[in-house]
Amino acid sequence: MPAPMAAARAARAARRLAPLAMEAYRRWERLTPAEKERYRQRVREYGERARFTLERAQERRRRPPP
């Protein structure tokens, strides 16, 4: 893909995503500290679950068939 097309696509994506990112930031700023901490805890749990799932999948791939 030529560089000008890639740049045009990136610019278009940025124009479309900028309002969504701004609204997400505004909503985050309006949350109370307790609500923010609850979200952070949930993200930590999701990350741990994803790591566990990935490790299990990698173990299955490494194990030789019976």
N, C-alpha and C positions, 0 to 999 in steps of 0.2 A: 504494500500500500504506500503510495507516495506521501511524503511528509505533510504537504499542505492539506491533504484529506484528513490525516490523523489530527492535525491541529484544529481543523474545522469541527471535527467530531468532538474533540475535547472541549472546545469552546462552547459548543451547543449543550453538551452534558453539564458543564459548569453553570450555564445560564438556567438550565432546568432545575438543577439541584440546589442552587444558592438559596432560593426562598424556603425550601424544605429545611435546609440546614439552619437557617436563621430562626425559623419557627421552633425547631427542636431546641436550639440554644435558649430561646426566650422561655420555653416551657420548663427547661431544666433550672433556669435562674429563679423561676417562681416557686419551685419546690421548697419545702421546709428542710432543714438539715436532717431530720429523722427520715423523711421520704427519700432524700438523696442516699442516705446510708442503706436504706432498704433496697434500693435499686443496685447499689454497689455490691451488696451481699448476694443478690440474685445473680448478678453477672459473674461473681466469683464461683458460685455453685454451678452455673452453666459451663464455665471454663473447666472446672474439675470434672464434670460429667463428660465433656468433650474429650479431655485428655484420657480418661479412663476408657472410653469407647474406642479411641484411636489406638491405645496400647493393646486392647483386646484384639482388635482387627489385625494389628501387626503380629501379635503372637500367633494367631490363626494362620497367617501367611507363612510364618517361619516353621511351623510344625509340619513335619513330614506326614503324608497321608498314612493311615493305618494299614 
